[in-house]
Amino acid sequence: MDLLRRFSFPGIPIRGQWIRLQATLGAIAQYQNYPRNVQALLGEMFAAVTMVADNLKFSGAVSLQSQGDGALIRSLAECRDQQYLRGIAHLAEGSASAPATKSLADWLGKGQLALSLLPDKSTRMSPYQGLVAINPRGLAASLEDYFRDSEQLQTRLHFASVDGATTGLLLQRLPDAPDASETAIAQANEDWITLTTLAASVTDAELASLAPEQMLMRLFNEYPCELYAPRALSFRCTCSSEKSDETLMVLGREDLLALASEQPEIHVDCDFCGQRYAYDRRAIDKLLASRAASLH
């Protein structure tokens, strides 16, 4: 089971998260065959966006997406309602055999990353998008820069992608209490340096294999640490017959009728989950009649 675990250090303004994804990435791999490095990048994107979503209290989706002119044209990792994941990557033609040594910057070329908050309409919140500058050292470094510069939160991220699974570890320095003394602030800063130095000692093999309890003991055994209840994560697509209808209606009535006369059946396929929505001439006529009635 894919899980996210929060943890904290009592009395210290530092929080952490641990996440491991495998079943979700396996479900997505059923529908798309990506090069290993792209699979690993998507795993890191899913881990990152889920940790961001876990720290927000709102109904909707958080997405991390890329766009560029390199081998990876665009990618998307989305976490909805803090537990349901879906995502996709689009590669340039002929990129399936791209060298395994490509970095994030190499894959994207001249591109950009964006972190978006997409609240449900019921929340009456406005969508938000923040651009994430691409650090040549990878996604973790790019997001660390973003949180420091845009959110004023010191952050350390570590990812390990091994055998189709991705594990992530995040540490974040929280704001000091308004009444915190200079001594307390100095001590918290010292703790931050110590804890992040200890976290940086974790190897990919350890991060990928150790359970969260073992990892926290291995890294922070001299610091009291509280590990919270797990949050279960899973793959879930948001496609539906209604959304498929909307996609067809973009064509317009005349073009849709012309297409229906040329083909015995029109298909709308979901890139995220592989679901196929089929329309014969009778279904097309019913859809057009329903739309015409709704306009009157």
Backbone bond lengths (Angstrom), bond angles and torsions (degrees), N, CA, C in turn:
res aa  C-N    CA-C-N  psi(-1)  N-CA   C-N-CA  omega(-1)  CA-C   N-CA-C  phi
1 M - - - 1.459 - - 1.525 109.79 -
2 D 1.326 116.52 137.43 1.453 121.46 177.42 1.527 109.59 -79.68
3 L 1.339 115.56 133.78 1.455 120.08 -173.11 1.517 112.37 -138.57
4 L 1.339 114.93 153.72 1.452 122.80 168.36 1.522 107.54 -124.95
5 R 1.333 115.81 135.12 1.466 120.89 178.29 1.521 108.81 -125.89
6 R 1.326 116.80 129.44 1.460 121.50 171.04 1.526 109.42 -88.41
7 F 1.323 115.80 154.45 1.458 119.90 171.42 1.523 109.28 -149.14
8 S 1.313 115.68 159.33 1.461 120.60 -179.24 1.517 109.18 -146.65
9 F 1.324 114.65 166.33 1.460 122.47 178.59 1.523 107.04 -115.23
10 P 1.324 118.41 103.63 1.471 121.50 -175.37 1.524 112.58 -51.10
11 G 1.332 114.68 129.31 1.450 120.31 178.20 1.514 114.64 83.62
12 I 1.340 116.79 -1.95 1.466 120.66 -179.38 1.526 108.32 -121.60
13 P 1.331 119.56 129.65 1.473 121.15 -177.64 1.536 112.87 -77.27
14 I 1.310 115.01 60.64 1.473 122.08 179.10 1.526 107.45 -138.28
15 R 1.314 116.45 131.39 1.463 120.58 177.86 1.520 109.43 -120.11
16 G 1.319 115.07 165.09 1.454 119.28 179.72 1.513 111.93 -146.96
17 Q 1.327 114.74 162.85 1.462 121.73 175.71 1.521 108.80 -142.45
18 W 1.322 114.47 144.94 1.464 123.16 174.65 1.516 106.90 -125.88
19 I 1.320 117.00 136.90 1.459 120.25 -179.97 1.520 109.72 -141.90
20 R 1.322 115.84 142.11 1.472 120.12 173.50 1.528 108.86 -135.01
21 L 1.325 114.97 127.91 1.463 122.55 -178.80 1.521 109.69 -122.79
22 Q 1.314 116.09 127.77 1.458 120.71 175.32 1.522 110.86 -141.56
23 A 1.341 116.71 -54.70 1.467 119.69 -179.29 1.522 111.34 -60.93
24 T 1.346 116.42 -39.96 1.462 120.43 179.51 1.512 111.02 -62.07
25 L 1.331 116.52 -45.56 1.462 120.33 -179.84 1.527 110.68 -66.77
26 G 1.326 116.32 -34.20 1.459 119.88 176.59 1.515 111.99 -66.29
27 A 1.343 116.24 -38.55 1.470 119.87 178.73 1.526 110.47 -64.18
28 I 1.325 116.95 -41.85 1.464 120.34 179.91 1.517 110.99 -67.36
29 A 1.345 117.18 -36.09 1.467 121.59 -179.44 1.524 112.22 -66.30
30 Q 1.342 117.59 -17.76 1.464 120.05 177.05 1.528 111.91 -64.70
31 Y 1.326 115.78 -27.33 1.460 119.93 -173.07 1.523 113.29 -106.92
32 Q 1.319 117.62 -17.70 1.463 120.90 -179.13 1.524 109.17 -138.77
33 N 1.322 116.10 138.48 1.459 121.36 178.83 1.523 108.41 -109.09
34 Y 1.339 116.21 101.92 1.452 120.97 -175.72 1.532 110.88 -104.19
35 P 1.333 117.03 154.23 1.471 119.70 169.65 1.528 109.41 -58.59
36 R 1.319 116.28 154.75 1.459 120.86 -174.46 1.525 112.53 -56.04
37 N 1.350 116.69 -42.39 1.458 118.26 -177.95 1.519 112.49 -67.91
38 V 1.328 117.21 -32.02 1.463 119.93 176.98 1.525 109.75 -71.57
39 Q 1.334 117.24 -38.77 1.459 119.87 175.18 1.528 110.64 -60.07
40 A 1.329 116.12 -42.13 1.464 120.04 179.39 1.524 110.84 -66.11
41 L 1.343 116.91 -41.14 1.463 120.37 178.75 1.522 110.75 -62.41
42 L 1.336 117.50 -44.42 1.464 120.14 177.75 1.530 110.46 -61.23
43 G 1.325 116.69 -40.08 1.462 119.53 177.65 1.514 111.54 -60.21
44 E 1.338 117.22 -43.11 1.462 120.99 177.60 1.527 111.15 -64.75
45 M 1.332 116.40 -40.80 1.466 120.05 178.83 1.524 110.72 -62.69
46 F 1.336 116.69 -42.33 1.468 120.17 178.23 1.526 110.73 -63.56
47 A 1.325 116.80 -44.18 1.460 119.84 179.94 1.524 110.33 -60.99
48 A 1.335 116.08 -45.10 1.469 120.34 -177.92 1.517 111.60 -64.59
49 V 1.324 117.28 -47.97 1.467 120.11 -174.85 1.532 110.72 -68.49
50 T 1.323 117.19 -30.78 1.460 120.02 178.39 1.522 110.89 -71.61
51 M 1.326 116.99 -38.08 1.463 119.57 176.91 1.529 110.88 -66.42
52 V 1.335 117.12 -37.82 1.466 119.86 176.01 1.530 109.98 -63.11
53 A 1.348 116.02 -47.75 1.461 120.47 -178.62 1.527 111.79 -61.09
54 D 1.320 116.82 -35.57 1.465 121.09 -178.06 1.519 111.95 -64.96
55 N 1.322 116.89 -25.38 1.466 120.28 -179.38 1.520 113.26 -91.35
56 L 1.341 116.90 0.58 1.461 120.89 -179.58 1.516 109.75 -108.75
57 K 1.314 116.27 143.51 1.456 120.71 178.53 1.531 108.60 -112.61
58 F 1.326 115.35 81.39 1.451 120.28 176.60 1.521 108.67 -156.85
59 S 1.321 115.52 160.43 1.458 121.24 -179.46 1.522 109.17 -96.23
60 G 1.313 116.02 122.45 1.458 119.52 -178.75 1.509 110.31 152.64
61 A 1.336 116.11 -154.62 1.457 121.71 -175.61 1.513 111.15 -125.26
62 V 1.310 114.57 150.43 1.463 122.47 170.54 1.519 106.50 -118.28
63 S 1.312 116.80 132.24 1.461 119.55 -178.77 1.521 110.98 -130.19
64 L 1.323 114.89 148.73 1.453 122.70 172.48 1.515 105.57 -123.04
65 Q 1.316 116.31 122.71 1.459 119.54 -175.75 1.519 111.13 -134.70
66 S 1.326 114.59 151.32 1.455 120.37 178.69 1.520 109.29 -123.90
67 Q 1.310 114.34 155.11 1.461 121.46 174.82 1.518 107.57 -148.18
68 G 1.311 116.42 135.50 1.458 119.25 -178.34 1.515 111.99 -163.05
69 D 1.342 115.55 179.97 1.455 120.60 179.91 1.520 111.54 -111.60
70 G 1.347 116.64 16.60 1.459 121.15 178.14 1.523 111.57 -91.93
71 A 1.329 116.04 -155.33 1.463 120.61 179.89 1.519 111.78 -64.39
72 L 1.332 116.58 -32.64 1.464 121.55 176.68 1.527 108.11 -98.23
73 I 1.333 116.05 103.93 1.463 120.58 -175.89 1.525 110.56 -71.33
74 R 1.334 116.07 -46.39 1.464 119.76 178.54 1.524 109.43 -157.92
75 S 1.311 115.49 155.50 1.457 120.83 176.30 1.518 108.55 -148.93
76 L 1.324 115.50 158.14 1.461 121.19 -178.58 1.516 109.33 -147.94
77 A 1.321 116.13 131.22 1.462 122.83 170.25 1.518 106.58 -126.51
78 E 1.328 116.36 127.79 1.462 121.08 -174.41 1.516 110.21 -130.13
79 C 1.330 116.35 136.96 1.459 122.73 173.14 1.522 107.86 -120.24
80 R 1.319 116.81 119.32 1.463 121.85 -178.60 1.521 109.53 -110.17
81 D 1.324 114.63 137.32 1.466 121.70 178.72 1.526 111.77 53.40
82 Q 1.330 115.93 32.42 1.466 124.44 173.88 1.524 114.42 63.84
83 Q 1.337 118.10 11.52 1.468 117.76 -178.01 1.524 115.60 -151.01
84 Y 1.333 118.58 -16.66 1.461 120.02 -176.22 1.528 110.33 -107.71
85 L 1.329 115.91 126.18 1.453 121.52 -172.75 1.527 111.74 -115.66
86 R 1.322 114.56 145.11 1.460 121.05 169.77 1.521 107.08 -153.46
87 G 1.338 116.46 156.63 1.456 118.83 -179.11 1.509 111.70 -172.85
88 I 1.328 114.65 171.06 1.463 119.98 -176.69 1.525 109.08 -162.48
89 A 1.321 116.42 158.61 1.458 122.44 174.00 1.515 108.33 -135.77
90 H 1.338 116.80 141.76 1.459 122.39 175.98 1.525 108.57 -115.54
91 L 1.324 115.90 122.88 1.454 121.55 -177.67 1.514 111.04 -103.50
92 A 1.322 115.44 150.23 1.454 120.19 173.93 1.524 109.15 -67.17
93 E 1.301 116.82 151.20 1.462 121.18 -178.82 1.524 110.35 -57.54
94 G 1.336 115.42 132.30 1.458 120.23 179.39 1.509 114.72 84.83
95 S 1.343 117.95 8.04 1.462 120.79 -176.26 1.520 113.14 -91.96
96 A 1.332 117.87 -3.50 1.460 120.05 -175.99 1.524 112.43 -62.74
97 S 1.353 117.09 -25.80 1.455 120.01 -179.09 1.523 111.69 -107.06
98 A 1.321 116.54 24.34 1.463 120.94 -179.24 1.527 109.85 -60.75
99 P 1.339 118.70 150.13 1.473 121.78 -177.77 1.518 112.42 -55.47
100 A 1.321 117.27 140.48 1.467 121.83 -178.45 1.520 112.22 -69.46
101 T 1.339 117.95 -12.74 1.458 120.99 -177.33 1.525 113.11 -85.82
102 K 1.315 117.63 -0.62 1.464 119.47 -177.49 1.522 110.81 -60.71
103 S 1.324 116.35 136.86 1.458 122.05 175.65 1.521 109.02 -90.84
104 L 1.339 115.48 175.57 1.461 119.95 177.21 1.526 110.73 -57.37
105 A 1.332 116.67 -46.36 1.462 120.16 -179.95 1.525 111.27 -62.91
106 D 1.338 117.23 -37.27 1.464 120.41 178.18 1.519 111.18 -65.46
107 W 1.329 116.30 -42.95 1.461 120.29 -178.88 1.523 111.29 -63.61
108 L 1.313 116.66 -41.05 1.469 120.03 -175.51 1.520 112.80 -83.80
109 G 1.335 117.52 -26.61 1.456 119.30 -175.02 1.519 109.59 66.72
110 K 1.308 116.51 -134.00 1.462 120.68 174.95 1.526 106.82 -83.58
111 G 1.317 116.09 96.38 1.465 118.52 -173.91 1.504 112.25 -149.06
112 Q 1.320 115.30 -170.13 1.451 120.81 -178.74 1.520 110.52 -152.00
113 L 1.323 114.99 159.94 1.455 123.58 174.21 1.514 108.25 -114.24
114 A 1.328 116.31 149.48 1.463 120.27 177.57 1.522 108.97 -140.31
115 L 1.319 115.26 135.91 1.463 122.69 175.08 1.518 107.63 -106.58
116 S 1.342 116.67 122.74 1.469 120.80 -173.91 1.516 111.18 -123.81
117 L 1.332 115.24 142.18 1.457 122.68 171.43 1.515 107.31 -109.68
118 L 1.336 115.90 124.66 1.459 121.52 -175.22 1.521 109.26 -122.47
119 P 1.324 118.19 83.04 1.469 120.95 -177.09 1.532 111.54 -66.05
120 D 1.329 115.91 149.33 1.460 120.07 171.12 1.528 109.14 -64.85
121 K 1.326 116.24 153.36 1.463 120.47 -178.36 1.524 112.11 -58.67
122 S 1.330 116.20 -30.83 1.461 119.77 -177.00 1.528 112.73 -65.42
123 T 1.338 117.07 -21.76 1.461 120.04 -178.19 1.526 112.45 -78.45
124 R 1.348 116.62 -19.37 1.464 122.78 -177.60 1.533 112.29 59.79
125 M 1.319 115.39 25.77 1.458 120.56 175.38 1.523 109.54 -96.51
126 S 1.312 116.17 153.74 1.462 121.01 178.55 1.530 109.65 -88.66
127 P 1.320 117.62 143.95 1.463 119.94 175.29 1.525 110.46 -61.53
128 Y 1.321 115.49 155.31 1.464 121.10 179.64 1.517 108.77 -136.38
129 Q 1.322 116.49 141.78 1.460 120.50 175.00 1.524 109.80 -137.76
130 G 1.322 116.21 130.11 1.450 121.68 176.37 1.516 110.15 -119.91
131 L 1.314 117.57 132.38 1.459 121.72 179.43 1.524 109.74 -80.96
132 V 1.325 115.58 137.35 1.464 122.90 -178.77 1.523 108.06 -111.44
133 A 1.313 117.06 112.77 1.463 120.68 178.80 1.528 109.61 -64.93
134 I 1.323 116.42 140.29 1.465 121.12 -177.10 1.527 109.90 -84.40
135 N 1.320 115.55 117.11 1.457 122.32 175.63 1.530 107.77 -90.36
136 P 1.324 119.06 130.06 1.474 120.90 -179.18 1.522 113.35 -56.97
137 R 1.350 117.63 -19.90 1.469 120.06 -179.22 1.529 112.95 -78.93
138 G 1.347 117.93 -4.70 1.449 118.70 173.62 1.516 114.67 122.24
139 L 1.351 115.40 -176.61 1.465 121.23 -175.76 1.528 111.48 -65.39
140 A 1.332 117.91 -42.75 1.459 120.28 -178.29 1.523 110.72 -59.08
141 A 1.322 117.22 -47.15 1.460 120.82 -179.87 1.527 111.15 -65.72
142 S 1.331 116.72 -36.76 1.469 120.56 178.83 1.522 110.78 -62.05
143 L 1.327 116.70 -43.80 1.460 120.38 -179.50 1.522 111.80 -72.64
144 E 1.321 117.63 -34.16 1.461 119.79 175.05 1.530 110.16 -59.70
145 D 1.330 116.23 -43.51 1.466 120.70 177.72 1.526 110.89 -62.24
146 Y 1.329 115.84 -42.22 1.470 120.19 -178.33 1.525 110.99 -62.15
147 F 1.331 117.18 -48.59 1.465 119.90 -178.52 1.527 111.27 -64.38
148 R 1.329 117.01 -36.02 1.460 120.12 179.16 1.528 111.21 -68.14
149 D 1.335 116.85 -45.62 1.460 120.68 -172.85 1.533 113.22 -83.91
150 S 1.344 117.07 -36.58 1.468 120.20 -174.64 1.525 113.41 -97.00
151 E 1.321 116.89 -32.69 1.465 120.33 -176.21 1.527 113.00 -110.94
152 Q 1.329 116.77 -3.27 1.465 122.07 -177.56 1.530 111.68 54.20
153 L 1.321 115.94 40.36 1.459 122.19 178.09 1.528 108.99 -123.13
154 Q 1.321 116.42 117.36 1.456 119.23 174.28 1.527 108.14 -68.64
155 T 1.322 116.04 130.51 1.460 121.12 -172.80 1.523 110.02 -139.64
156 R 1.323 116.11 144.08 1.464 121.63 171.38 1.525 108.42 -128.76
157 L 1.327 115.26 130.85 1.457 122.13 -178.07 1.519 110.03 -124.62
158 H 1.326 115.56 139.00 1.460 121.04 175.57 1.534 107.87 -134.24
159 F 1.318 116.57 133.31 1.460 121.82 178.58 1.528 109.53 -125.83
160 A 1.327 115.57 147.52 1.460 121.81 171.75 1.517 107.95 -139.47
161 S 1.332 116.95 123.46 1.462 122.08 177.69 1.519 108.23 -115.40
162 V 1.330 115.85 111.52 1.461 122.22 -175.75 1.523 109.14 -137.39
163 D 1.339 116.35 129.18 1.471 121.97 174.15 1.523 113.02 52.55
164 G 1.319 116.89 45.50 1.457 120.83 174.87 1.508 115.33 79.56
165 A 1.333 117.93 5.45 1.462 121.53 177.91 1.519 109.28 -120.61
166 T 1.328 116.24 149.28 1.463 121.73 176.54 1.520 109.07 -124.21
167 T 1.322 116.05 131.03 1.463 122.42 176.47 1.521 107.94 -118.84
168 G 1.316 115.92 138.03 1.457 120.68 179.67 1.516 111.58 -127.77
169 L 1.330 115.26 148.26 1.458 122.39 177.17 1.516 107.91 -133.20
170 L 1.332 116.76 127.90 1.463 122.07 -179.86 1.516 110.11 -126.37
171 L 1.326 115.60 136.81 1.461 122.90 168.88 1.518 107.85 -123.24
172 Q 1.321 116.67 139.06 1.465 120.61 -178.10 1.527 109.94 -140.17
173 R 1.325 113.80 130.74 1.475 121.29 178.57 1.515 108.49 -84.59
174 L 1.320 116.80 115.68 1.458 122.21 -178.75 1.534 110.67 -82.24
175 P 1.326 117.15 159.52 1.468 119.47 176.27 1.521 110.83 -61.78
176 D 1.327 115.55 147.22 1.461 119.69 177.50 1.529 109.76 -72.85
177 A 1.319 115.82 153.98 1.463 120.87 176.44 1.530 109.33 -61.30
178 P 1.342 117.16 144.76 1.476 120.05 -178.64 1.521 113.68 -55.02
179 D 1.337 116.65 -30.86 1.460 119.60 -177.76 1.525 112.59 -100.80
180 A 1.346 116.99 15.00 1.462 120.26 -178.38 1.533 110.27 -65.95
181 S 1.313 116.34 137.70 1.461 121.19 179.11 1.523 110.31 -78.52
182 E 1.308 116.31 163.65 1.462 120.28 178.15 1.531 110.68 -61.17
183 T 1.305 116.10 -35.43 1.469 120.27 178.62 1.522 110.87 -64.99
184 A 1.353 116.31 -43.89 1.466 120.46 179.73 1.520 110.73 -64.83
185 I 1.318 117.56 -39.77 1.466 121.43 179.64 1.527 110.39 -65.60
186 A 1.327 116.14 -43.13 1.464 120.52 178.75 1.524 110.70 -62.66
187 Q 1.341 116.94 -40.01 1.459 120.88 179.30 1.526 110.59 -66.85
188 A 1.343 117.46 -40.34 1.462 120.85 178.07 1.520 110.95 -63.77
189 N 1.318 117.15 -39.11 1.463 120.46 177.54 1.531 110.97 -64.54
190 E 1.328 115.88 -38.98 1.462 120.30 178.14 1.532 110.48 -66.79
191 D 1.333 115.99 -40.63 1.465 120.14 177.17 1.528 110.60 -62.85
192 W 1.313 116.46 -39.08 1.464 120.85 179.35 1.528 110.77 -60.75
193 I 1.308 116.02 -45.46 1.470 119.91 179.15 1.525 110.54 -62.22
194 T 1.325 116.48 -43.24 1.467 120.54 -179.18 1.528 111.15 -65.14
195 L 1.332 116.58 -48.77 1.463 120.43 -175.84 1.531 111.59 -65.79
196 T 1.318 117.62 -40.89 1.466 119.43 179.76 1.526 111.33 -70.28
197 T 1.330 116.91 -31.97 1.466 120.05 175.55 1.521 110.21 -66.37
198 L 1.330 116.10 -41.97 1.468 120.13 177.15 1.521 111.09 -64.45
199 A 1.339 117.15 -42.18 1.465 120.56 179.97 1.517 111.41 -63.04
200 A 1.331 116.58 -35.69 1.466 120.60 -178.70 1.527 112.04 -68.35
201 S 1.338 117.23 -13.64 1.469 119.88 -179.63 1.523 112.12 -81.92
202 V 1.334 117.99 -9.07 1.460 119.91 -178.12 1.525 109.85 -69.79
203 T 1.306 116.90 136.23 1.462 121.44 178.19 1.530 109.79 -89.57
204 D 1.331 115.90 160.46 1.464 119.30 177.05 1.524 110.73 -58.38
205 A 1.321 116.96 -40.28 1.470 120.66 -179.22 1.520 111.06 -63.30
206 E 1.330 117.22 -41.49 1.462 120.74 178.68 1.518 110.93 -67.47
207 L 1.326 116.54 -46.33 1.462 119.97 -178.20 1.525 110.46 -62.01
208 A 1.332 116.74 -37.37 1.463 120.80 -176.66 1.525 113.07 -77.11
209 S 1.317 118.07 -21.72 1.467 119.67 -171.55 1.525 114.74 -113.14
210 L 1.328 118.13 -31.02 1.463 119.51 -174.21 1.527 111.79 -76.27
211 A 1.325 115.99 142.46 1.457 121.12 170.82 1.529 107.77 -69.00
212 P 1.339 118.25 157.81 1.466 119.45 -176.57 1.524 113.26 -57.87
213 E 1.346 117.42 -39.43 1.460 119.88 179.01 1.526 110.91 -60.80
214 Q 1.335 116.49 -43.64 1.461 121.01 179.64 1.525 111.56 -66.27
215 M 1.326 115.80 -41.08 1.456 119.78 -177.42 1.525 111.09 -65.86
216 L 1.330 116.80 -43.64 1.461 120.08 179.45 1.525 111.22 -64.14
217 M 1.334 116.69 -37.35 1.454 120.09 177.07 1.523 110.72 -68.09
218 R 1.324 116.02 -39.40 1.474 120.59 179.95 1.523 110.92 -65.10
219 L 1.336 118.06 -38.98 1.455 121.21 -174.08 1.527 113.19 -90.58
220 F 1.330 115.75 -43.60 1.474 119.36 -167.29 1.527 112.34 -122.42
221 N 1.306 118.06 38.18 1.468 120.25 -173.28 1.523 112.92 -63.84
222 E 1.334 118.79 -20.36 1.463 120.77 179.61 1.527 112.49 -89.22
223 Y 1.346 116.94 -3.07 1.462 121.22 -179.60 1.532 109.26 -115.87
224 P 1.331 118.62 126.59 1.467 119.74 172.80 1.531 108.99 -57.34
225 C 1.326 116.13 132.41 1.463 120.23 -174.93 1.523 109.42 -136.95
226 E 1.319 116.16 132.92 1.464 121.14 -179.94 1.526 109.05 -108.14
227 L 1.347 116.24 122.07 1.456 122.58 -179.58 1.522 108.81 -104.14
228 Y 1.322 116.94 127.21 1.460 121.27 -173.47 1.531 111.93 -94.72
229 A 1.323 115.35 169.82 1.468 121.74 -177.11 1.527 110.54 -58.86
230 P 1.333 116.94 146.79 1.467 120.10 -177.15 1.526 112.76 -74.61
231 R 1.315 114.75 151.68 1.463 121.58 171.00 1.528 107.30 -109.61
232 A 1.345 116.39 122.57 1.462 120.76 179.96 1.525 110.28 -77.30
233 L 1.331 116.22 141.83 1.463 123.10 -178.80 1.518 109.43 -125.78
234 S 1.336 116.46 149.50 1.466 119.04 179.87 1.521 110.55 -158.01
235 F 1.326 114.52 161.04 1.457 121.05 175.98 1.527 109.44 -77.16
236 R 1.328 116.56 134.71 1.460 120.84 173.64 1.519 108.46 -154.57
237 C 1.332 115.37 127.96 1.456 120.00 178.26 1.530 109.69 -92.40
238 T 1.315 115.74 154.51 1.469 120.47 -179.55 1.525 112.18 -107.37
239 C 1.343 116.82 11.96 1.467 118.00 178.95 1.530 110.18 -68.88
240 S 1.343 116.74 158.77 1.455 122.21 -179.40 1.520 108.78 -160.37
241 S 1.331 115.87 165.30 1.460 119.87 177.79 1.521 110.48 -63.70
242 E 1.338 116.56 -32.85 1.468 119.49 178.82 1.529 111.14 -65.29
243 K 1.329 117.04 -43.14 1.463 120.00 177.86 1.521 111.26 -67.20
244 S 1.340 116.24 -34.86 1.463 120.21 175.86 1.528 110.72 -63.69
245 D 1.342 116.53 -40.71 1.469 120.58 176.59 1.526 110.47 -59.37
246 E 1.333 115.85 -43.85 1.465 120.08 -179.85 1.522 111.28 -61.28
247 T 1.330 116.06 -39.33 1.464 120.46 178.88 1.524 110.92 -61.24
248 L 1.330 116.97 -43.79 1.467 120.65 179.32 1.518 111.57 -66.19
249 M 1.326 116.83 -39.74 1.458 119.98 -175.85 1.522 113.17 -67.18
250 V 1.333 116.60 -17.41 1.466 119.96 175.72 1.527 110.58 -61.27
251 L 1.338 116.53 -27.61 1.464 120.86 -179.75 1.527 112.14 -65.62
252 G 1.317 116.92 -28.66 1.464 120.58 -174.37 1.520 110.82 90.55
253 R 1.308 116.33 156.18 1.453 122.25 -173.19 1.531 112.62 -60.07
254 E 1.320 118.30 -49.50 1.467 121.35 -174.58 1.524 111.49 -64.72
255 D 1.341 116.44 -46.98 1.469 119.37 -179.56 1.521 111.19 -66.13
256 L 1.329 117.04 -35.44 1.458 120.24 179.43 1.525 110.92 -67.33
257 L 1.335 117.10 -42.01 1.467 120.39 177.22 1.524 111.12 -65.10
258 A 1.327 116.77 -38.95 1.462 120.29 178.94 1.523 110.69 -63.83
259 L 1.335 116.28 -41.74 1.466 120.51 179.27 1.524 110.58 -66.30
260 A 1.334 116.53 -38.90 1.469 120.66 179.72 1.516 111.85 -66.22
261 S 1.336 117.18 -30.98 1.462 120.32 179.11 1.525 112.09 -75.31
262 E 1.337 116.26 -21.73 1.463 120.95 -179.39 1.519 112.78 -89.68
263 Q 1.323 117.42 -26.75 1.457 121.17 -175.11 1.522 110.09 -125.62
264 P 1.338 117.09 139.88 1.463 119.22 178.75 1.521 112.49 -67.79
265 E 1.344 116.16 -22.99 1.460 119.79 -178.59 1.530 109.29 -153.29
266 I 1.329 116.48 134.77 1.466 122.44 176.87 1.520 108.52 -102.94
267 H 1.327 115.29 136.58 1.471 119.59 -178.25 1.523 111.07 -116.33
268 V 1.319 115.46 138.91 1.456 122.79 169.87 1.527 106.25 -120.00
269 D 1.328 116.79 114.52 1.466 121.89 -176.57 1.524 110.83 -104.88
270 C 1.321 115.78 137.46 1.465 121.00 175.97 1.524 109.41 -86.03
271 D 1.321 116.56 121.39 1.461 120.32 179.69 1.519 112.37 -68.93
272 F 1.319 117.92 -24.31 1.463 120.94 -175.94 1.526 112.49 -77.29
273 C 1.326 117.52 -42.32 1.468 119.82 -173.41 1.522 114.49 -124.30
274 G 1.318 117.70 -4.06 1.451 120.22 178.66 1.518 115.26 82.23
275 Q 1.316 118.02 0.67 1.461 121.49 179.34 1.530 110.02 -62.15
276 R 1.326 116.42 132.68 1.467 121.32 178.37 1.523 109.93 -109.88
277 Y 1.326 115.70 128.43 1.462 122.10 175.60 1.530 107.45 -107.93
278 A 1.347 115.40 120.18 1.468 120.89 -174.03 1.528 110.52 -108.74
279 Y 1.344 115.56 140.55 1.463 122.51 -180.00 1.525 109.51 -131.40
280 D 1.338 116.28 117.69 1.468 118.97 169.85 1.524 108.22 -90.94
281 R 1.351 116.83 -177.78 1.458 119.64 -175.75 1.535 111.59 -61.18
282 R 1.319 116.30 -36.34 1.453 119.75 -179.84 1.531 110.93 -64.58
283 A 1.360 116.11 -41.29 1.463 120.54 179.52 1.526 111.14 -66.52
284 I 1.341 116.00 -36.35 1.469 120.26 178.40 1.531 110.32 -65.36
285 D 1.326 116.01 -46.20 1.465 119.59 179.34 1.528 110.89 -61.13
286 K 1.323 116.68 -40.73 1.469 121.03 179.40 1.528 110.39 -64.40
287 L 1.328 117.52 -41.60 1.461 121.74 179.79 1.528 110.53 -63.76
288 L 1.337 116.56 -45.23 1.472 120.19 -179.18 1.524 110.87 -65.75
289 A 1.326 117.26 -38.90 1.457 120.73 178.91 1.518 111.06 -65.33
290 S 1.326 115.87 -39.97 1.453 120.21 179.14 1.523 111.27 -64.68
291 R 1.337 116.75 -40.24 1.460 119.94 179.13 1.514 111.44 -69.20
292 A 1.307 116.03 -38.61 1.472 118.48 178.42 1.520 111.14 -64.50
293 A 1.345 116.75 -39.05 1.464 120.16 -179.65 1.531 110.95 -67.37
294 S 1.357 115.75 -33.98 1.465 118.72 -177.89 1.526 112.16 -71.41
295 L 1.308 117.68 -16.53 1.471 122.24 -179.96 1.514 112.69 -87.29
296 H 1.315 116.11 -6.70 1.470 120.42 -178.17 1.523 111.60 -114.00
